[in-house]
Structure formats: structure tokens, C-alpha cells
Amino acid sequence: MSVTVVVADDQEIVRTGLAMILGAQPGIEVVGEARDGREAVELARRLRPDVCLFDVRMPGLDGIEATRLLAGPGGPAVVVITTFDLDEYVYAALRAGAKGFLLKDAGPDLLAQAVHAAAAGDALIAPSVTARLIEAFADTAPAGAAAQPVDPLTEREEQVLAAVASGCTNSEVAKELHITLSTVKSHITSLMAKIGARNRVEIAIWAYETKRVRGGVRQRSAESTTTAPDQRPG
């Protein structure tokens, strides 16, 4: 079955373009388009799509507030997309419950990957956004603000944590660490259980809030800003 999507953006040309790109992807059906956050929330509650794709800045009700109103049990997965290099908006969107975040210059493949990942309960964040996000908040997030793991992380889990926090997909983590995709998935499942995270987005947030991978992420930032994942995350 196709993943159903509602697209919301206040610029008609952008909204139409996103809808056309997604509608041309296999396994994705755009079922509604909204001009602002309030209309998007109404459409989402009426049409019950699998995924909502929201612009951050919209009149009346912005994408962050729309995400907060919809996110949670029984609600659609939300992917936030923007042209703005305002990392505090990204942080707020993820805290509101967004399952992913992309820049509008992401190509069709990455856009489709993010939608499919969100529908599957996973999350995809643009590598450059993740690097910028951590760079912006690593110095301000108080150490120990997030819950400590219920059990110590293994060395391999620390490596997977760093890679996920820098925006890598499962396939990229496997390639970087020379392990299988199924092993990556097992480590991520273990990480989520240990730190109480519900998805990859919360793993990334936890990583820089506790400053556990601060140095590792910054070392990968230059690579992350130029390398887009070419595999759908598992």
C-alpha cells in the first residue's frame, strides 16, 4: 500500500512542486495540500495521512505548532522541511515530535526516503542539518540534562551513536563501521532501550544534550554537509 502524505507550505509554487515530486515516487500518494499550519492540521485530522510534510515558517500556525498538535500516539508522522538555516527552529520542531528534518534543496530520492522512513517509524535528518544542529547546541546544552542510560553503552554502541547523531542512515553506519545492516539495526534498538529514545531523532538529541559524541560529530561535519545518503534507511 502507498504511504499517504499531506503537504503544507504557504508558497504555492513550492507546495505544488513538493506534491508533484512526492506523487511521482513509487509507493507515495499525496492526498492533500495545505496553505498554512491551521489548514494542515485540519486536513491531517480529517484525512489521517501516514505522513505530513510541513514547512517550518507558515502564517497563522507555523509548522512547529502544527507538529506539536499532531504528533503523538495515533497521529501522523511529521517531516519538517525548510530553506532557513535557523537551527533553533529545527530543535523546536524535533522537540515538538517531528520524525525527520530536511532542507528544501534535498533531491527527490532523499525526500522520498524521509517520507518512507517516517511512515515506518524511523527517522531521517539531513546530514548537514544534524551537523549544524549539534554545532549550534553542543556548547549550550547542559551536560547530564538528558537521562543517563539504564545500562552502560558498549564501545560499538558509542560508535553507532556518533554515526547516527551525525546524520548517517543505517546503510552508511554499516559501511562506516564495516558491519552488517542487521547488526546496525540491533545496536540502534539497544540504544533506544538504554536511553529511552523512541526514534533516531531522539537518539541524536540525546547524544549532543549529554555531550557524549560532541567531538566525533564535529570531526565528521565537513563530510556530512557534502554527502547525502543514497540508501533508504532500514
C-alpha positions as CSV (number, residue, x, y, z in Angstrom):
1,M,0.0,0.0,0.0
2,S,1.1,3.5,-0.7
3,V,2.3,5.9,2.0
4,T,-0.3,8.8,2.1
5,V,1.0,12.3,2.6
6,V,-0.3,15.8,3.3
7,V,2.0,18.6,2.2
8,A,1.8,22.1,3.8
9,D,3.7,25.2,2.6
10,D,2.5,28.8,2.3
11,Q,4.2,29.2,-1.1
12,E,2.1,27.7,-3.8
13,I,4.9,27.0,-6.2
14,V,6.9,25.2,-3.5
15,R,3.8,23.3,-2.2
16,T,2.9,22.2,-5.7
17,G,6.5,21.2,-6.5
18,L,6.8,19.1,-3.4
19,A,3.5,17.4,-4.1
20,M,4.5,16.7,-7.7
21,I,7.9,15.3,-6.7
22,L,6.4,13.0,-4.0
23,G,3.5,12.0,-6.2
24,A,5.9,10.7,-8.8
25,Q,7.7,8.5,-6.3
26,P,6.7,4.8,-6.1
27,G,4.7,3.9,-3.1
28,I,3.8,7.5,-2.2
29,E,0.4,9.2,-2.6
30,V,-0.2,12.9,-1.9
31,V,-3.8,13.1,-0.5
32,G,-3.9,16.8,0.5
33,E,-2.2,20.2,0.3
34,A,-2.5,23.0,2.8
35,R,-1.5,26.7,2.6
36,D,-0.8,27.1,6.3
37,G,-0.4,25.2,9.5
38,R,-4.0,25.5,10.7
39,E,-5.4,24.1,7.4
40,A,-2.7,21.4,7.6
41,V,-3.9,20.3,11.0
42,E,-7.5,20.2,9.9
43,L,-6.6,18.2,6.7
44,A,-4.4,15.8,8.7
45,R,-7.2,15.1,11.3
46,R,-9.8,14.6,8.5
47,L,-7.7,12.6,6.0
48,R,-5.5,10.7,8.5
49,P,-2.4,10.5,6.3
50,D,0.6,8.4,7.2
51,V,3.0,11.3,6.9
52,C,2.7,15.1,7.0
53,L,5.4,17.2,5.3
54,F,5.4,20.7,6.9
55,D,7.3,23.9,6.1
56,V,8.7,25.4,9.3
57,R,7.5,29.0,8.7
58,M,3.9,29.4,7.8
59,P,1.3,32.2,8.6
60,G,-1.2,31.7,11.4
61,L,0.1,28.5,12.7
62,D,3.6,27.5,11.9
63,G,5.0,24.1,11.2
64,I,6.3,23.6,14.7
65,E,3.0,24.2,16.4
66,A,1.2,22.1,13.8
67,T,3.7,19.3,14.5
68,R,3.0,19.6,18.3
69,L,-0.7,19.4,17.7
70,L,-0.5,16.3,15.6
71,A,2.5,14.3,17.0
72,G,1.9,11.5,19.4
73,P,0.1,8.2,19.6
74,G,-2.3,7.7,16.7
75,G,-1.1,10.8,14.9
76,P,0.7,11.0,11.6
77,A,4.5,11.1,11.4
78,V,5.7,14.6,10.6
79,V,8.7,15.5,8.5
80,V,9.7,19.2,8.6
81,I,11.3,20.9,5.6
82,T,12.7,24.4,5.3
83,T,15.0,26.7,3.4
84,F,16.2,28.5,6.5
85,D,19.4,28.0,8.4
86,L,17.8,28.6,11.7
87,D,18.8,25.7,13.9
88,E,16.7,26.8,16.8
89,Y,13.7,26.1,14.6
90,V,15.0,22.6,13.8
91,Y,15.5,21.9,17.5
92,A,12.0,23.1,18.3
93,A,10.5,21.0,15.6
94,L,12.2,17.8,16.8
95,R,11.2,18.6,20.3
96,A,7.6,19.0,19.1
97,G,7.7,15.5,17.8
98,A,8.9,15.7,14.2
99,K,10.2,12.4,12.8
100,G,12.6,14.0,10.4
101,F,14.0,17.2,9.0
102,L,15.2,18.1,5.5
103,L,16.3,21.2,3.6
104,K,14.3,22.1,0.6
105,D,17.3,21.6,-1.7
106,A,17.1,17.9,-0.9
107,G,16.7,15.8,-4.0
108,P,13.7,13.7,-4.8
109,D,15.4,10.5,-3.6
110,L,16.2,11.9,-0.2
111,L,12.7,13.4,0.1
112,A,11.1,10.0,-0.6
113,Q,13.5,8.3,1.8
114,A,12.5,10.7,4.6
115,V,8.8,10.0,4.0
116,H,9.2,6.3,3.8
117,A,11.4,6.3,6.9
118,A,8.8,8.4,8.9
119,A,6.0,6.1,7.8
120,A,8.0,3.1,9.1
121,G,8.6,4.7,12.4
122,D,12.2,5.5,11.7
123,A,13.6,9.0,11.1
124,L,15.9,10.7,8.6
125,I,17.6,14.0,9.3
126,A,19.6,15.8,6.5
127,P,23.3,15.2,7.4
128,S,24.1,18.9,7.1
129,V,21.2,19.8,9.4
130,T,22.3,17.3,12.0
131,A,25.9,18.6,12.0
132,R,24.7,22.2,12.2
133,L,22.2,21.4,14.9
134,I,24.8,19.8,17.1
135,E,27.3,22.5,16.4
136,A,24.7,25.1,17.5
137,F,23.6,23.4,20.7
138,A,26.6,21.4,21.8
139,D,28.1,24.3,23.8
140,T,24.7,25.4,25.3
141,A,23.1,22.1,26.2
142,P,23.9,21.3,29.9
143,A,25.8,18.1,30.4
144,G,23.6,15.5,32.0
145,A,20.3,17.2,31.0
146,A,19.0,14.0,29.5
147,A,18.5,10.7,31.3
148,Q,21.6,8.6,31.6
149,P,21.5,5.1,30.1
150,V,19.9,2.3,32.2
151,D,23.0,0.2,31.3
152,P,26.4,1.4,30.1
153,L,26.8,1.7,26.3
154,T,29.2,-0.7,24.7
155,E,32.1,0.6,22.6
156,R,30.2,-0.3,19.4
157,E,27.1,1.4,20.6
158,E,29.1,4.6,21.2
159,Q,30.3,4.4,17.6
160,V,26.8,3.8,16.3
161,L,25.5,6.7,18.5
162,A,28.1,9.0,17.0
163,A,27.3,8.0,13.4
164,V,23.5,8.3,13.9
165,A,23.9,11.7,15.6
166,S,25.9,13.0,12.6
167,G,23.0,12.1,10.3
168,C,24.1,8.8,8.9
169,T,21.5,6.3,7.6
170,N,21.7,2.7,8.6
171,S,23.4,1.8,5.4
172,E,26.0,4.5,5.9
173,V,26.6,3.4,9.5
174,A,27.1,-0.2,8.3
175,K,29.6,0.9,5.6
176,E,31.5,3.2,8.0
177,L,31.8,0.6,10.8
178,H,32.2,-2.4,8.5
179,I,29.2,-4.3,10.0
180,T,26.0,-5.7,8.5
181,L,22.8,-3.7,8.2
182,S,21.0,-6.1,10.6
183,T,23.8,-5.5,13.2
184,V,23.3,-1.8,12.9
185,K,19.6,-2.2,13.5
186,S,20.2,-4.3,16.6
187,H,22.6,-1.7,18.0
188,I,20.1,1.1,17.4
189,T,17.3,-0.9,19.0
190,S,19.6,-1.5,22.0
191,L,20.5,2.2,22.2
192,M,16.8,3.3,22.2
193,A,16.1,0.9,25.0
194,K,19.1,2.0,27.1
195,I,18.5,5.8,26.7
196,G,14.7,5.8,26.5
197,A,14.6,7.1,22.9
198,R,11.6,6.5,20.7
199,N,13.4,7.0,17.4
200,R,16.6,8.2,15.7
201,V,15.8,11.8,16.2
202,E,15.7,11.4,19.9
203,I,19.0,9.4,19.8
204,A,20.6,12.4,18.1
205,I,19.1,14.9,20.6
206,W,20.3,12.8,23.5
207,A,23.8,12.5,22.0
208,Y,24.5,16.2,22.0
209,E,22.5,17.1,25.1
210,T,24.7,14.7,27.1
211,K,27.8,15.8,25.0
212,R,28.8,12.1,24.7
213,V,29.7,12.4,21.0
214,R,30.4,16.1,20.6
215,G,34.0,15.7,19.3
216,G,33.2,12.9,17.0
217,V,30.3,14.7,15.4
218,R,32.3,17.8,14.8
219,Q,35.1,15.8,13.1
220,R,32.5,14.5,10.6
221,S,30.7,17.8,10.0
222,A,32.6,18.7,6.8
223,E,31.9,15.3,5.2
224,S,28.3,15.3,6.4
225,T,27.5,18.6,4.8
226,T,28.5,17.3,1.4
227,T,27.4,13.7,1.5
228,A,23.7,12.8,1.1
229,P,22.6,9.3,1.9
230,D,21.9,7.2,-1.2
231,Q,20.2,4.3,0.6
232,R,16.9,4.2,2.2
233,P,17.4,3.8,6.0
234,G,16.3,0.4,7.3
